[in-house]
Amino acid sequence: MAIANVIAGSLSSSPVSLVNLSAPSTVDIGGTLTAANVINGFNTSAAASSGSVQFPTAASIAAALPNPLALRVGDSFVFSQFTTGAFTATLTTNTGLTLSGTPGVGTGPVGGRFQFRCTAVPTLVDGTGATFTVTRVG
């Protein structure tokens, strides 16, 4: 039996799928996430008081992708927000983003997952014209 199967807790022949993740960003209450923060997939906030963390614009997210003009409607990725403090961090929208679901990540330590789904593709390499729906999925 392969070691990958032991790690997965399975007796099947399917290997474990590992993903190399970047270190989380640390944008706190009152800050604005960069496109790189969102694409890297994980942010933590100390949340010493209740407040908001703003998403970047849809154009900046599209422009930060390896090939913005290859983006298609329906392409998506997941971003996680983790709050370590005793207060609520609410994620807020920005130009070109439509929020769906509950944007708040409650009193910490607690996390939330958000799916970014492309709803309009960029017309220029700088991301102009791109839009995303952001849905809380966890």
C-alpha positions as CSV (number, residue, x, y, z in Angstrom):
1,M,0.0,0.0,0.0
2,A,1.4,3.4,-1.0
3,I,2.2,5.9,1.8
4,A,-0.2,8.4,0.1
5,N,-3.0,6.0,0.8
6,V,-2.1,5.6,4.5
7,I,-2.0,9.4,4.9
8,A,-5.4,9.7,3.2
9,G,-6.8,7.1,5.5
10,S,-7.9,5.1,2.5
11,L,-7.2,1.7,1.0
12,S,-7.8,2.8,-2.5
13,S,-5.1,3.3,-5.1
14,S,-5.8,7.1,-5.4
15,P,-2.9,9.3,-4.3
16,V,-3.4,12.3,-1.9
17,S,-3.6,15.6,-3.8
18,L,-1.3,18.1,-2.1
19,V,-1.4,21.8,-2.9
20,N,1.4,24.2,-2.0
21,L,-0.1,27.3,-0.4
22,S,1.4,30.6,0.2
23,A,1.7,32.0,3.7
24,P,-1.5,33.8,4.8
25,S,-1.7,37.6,4.4
26,T,-2.5,39.6,7.5
27,V,-4.8,42.4,6.5
28,D,-6.7,43.6,9.6
29,I,-9.9,45.6,10.3
30,G,-9.9,48.8,8.3
31,G,-7.6,47.5,5.6
32,T,-8.0,46.6,2.0
33,L,-6.9,43.2,0.6
34,T,-4.7,43.3,-2.5
35,A,-5.4,41.1,-5.5
36,A,-2.4,39.0,-4.5
37,N,-3.8,38.5,-1.0
38,V,-7.1,37.2,-2.5
39,I,-5.5,35.0,-5.2
40,N,-3.1,33.5,-2.7
41,G,-6.2,32.3,-0.9
42,F,-5.9,33.0,2.8
43,N,-6.0,36.1,5.1
44,T,-6.0,36.5,8.9
45,S,-7.3,39.4,10.8
46,A,-6.6,40.1,14.5
47,A,-10.0,41.9,14.9
48,A,-9.3,43.9,18.1
49,S,-12.6,45.6,17.3
50,S,-15.5,44.9,15.0
51,G,-15.1,46.3,11.5
52,S,-14.5,45.6,7.9
53,V,-11.8,44.3,5.5
54,Q,-12.4,45.4,1.9
55,F,-11.9,43.2,-1.1
56,P,-9.8,44.5,-4.0
57,T,-11.5,45.5,-7.3
58,A,-12.5,42.9,-9.8
59,A,-10.2,44.5,-12.4
60,S,-7.2,44.2,-10.1
61,I,-8.0,40.5,-9.3
62,A,-8.2,39.7,-13.1
63,A,-5.0,41.7,-13.8
64,A,-3.1,39.7,-11.2
65,L,-3.9,36.4,-12.8
66,P,-1.2,34.8,-14.9
67,N,-3.1,35.4,-18.2
68,P,-6.1,37.8,-17.6
69,L,-7.4,37.6,-21.2
70,A,-7.7,33.8,-20.8
71,L,-10.2,34.2,-18.0
72,R,-13.6,32.7,-18.8
73,V,-17.1,33.2,-17.4
74,G,-17.5,30.5,-14.7
75,D,-13.8,30.3,-13.8
76,S,-13.5,30.4,-10.0
77,F,-11.3,30.1,-7.0
78,V,-11.8,30.0,-3.2
79,F,-10.5,32.6,-0.7
80,S,-10.5,32.0,3.1
81,Q,-10.7,34.6,5.8
82,F,-9.7,33.7,9.4
83,T,-10.4,36.0,12.4
84,T,-8.3,35.4,15.5
85,G,-9.7,38.2,17.7
86,A,-12.9,38.4,19.8
87,F,-14.7,40.6,17.3
88,T,-16.4,40.3,13.9
89,A,-14.5,41.0,10.6
90,T,-17.0,41.8,7.8
91,L,-15.7,41.5,4.2
92,T,-17.0,44.3,2.0
93,T,-17.4,44.6,-1.7
94,N,-15.5,46.7,-4.2
95,T,-15.9,47.8,-7.8
96,G,-16.9,44.9,-10.1
97,L,-17.7,42.5,-7.2
98,T,-21.2,41.3,-6.2
99,L,-21.4,39.8,-2.7
100,S,-23.8,36.9,-2.2
101,G,-24.4,35.3,1.2
102,T,-23.2,36.4,4.6
103,P,-20.0,38.4,4.4
104,G,-19.2,38.5,8.1
105,V,-16.7,36.2,9.7
106,G,-17.8,36.1,13.4
107,T,-16.0,36.5,16.6
108,G,-12.7,34.6,16.5
109,P,-11.2,32.3,16.3
110,V,-13.3,31.5,13.3
111,G,-13.0,31.4,9.5
112,G,-15.1,31.7,6.4
113,R,-14.6,30.6,2.8
114,F,-15.6,32.7,-0.2
115,Q,-15.9,31.5,-3.8
116,F,-15.0,34.1,-6.5
117,R,-16.7,33.2,-9.8
118,C,-16.1,35.2,-13.0
119,T,-19.3,36.7,-14.4
120,A,-17.7,38.9,-17.1
121,V,-14.3,38.6,-18.7
122,P,-11.8,41.4,-18.9
123,T,-11.4,43.2,-22.2
124,L,-7.9,44.4,-21.5
125,V,-4.9,42.9,-19.8
126,D,-5.3,45.4,-16.9
127,G,-8.5,43.6,-16.0
128,T,-10.9,46.2,-17.3
129,G,-14.4,44.8,-17.7
130,A,-14.0,41.8,-15.4
131,T,-16.6,41.1,-12.8
132,F,-17.0,38.4,-10.1
133,T,-19.7,37.1,-7.8
134,V,-18.3,36.4,-4.3
135,T,-20.3,33.8,-2.4
136,R,-19.8,32.7,1.1
137,V,-19.5,28.9,0.9
138,G,-18.4,28.0,4.4
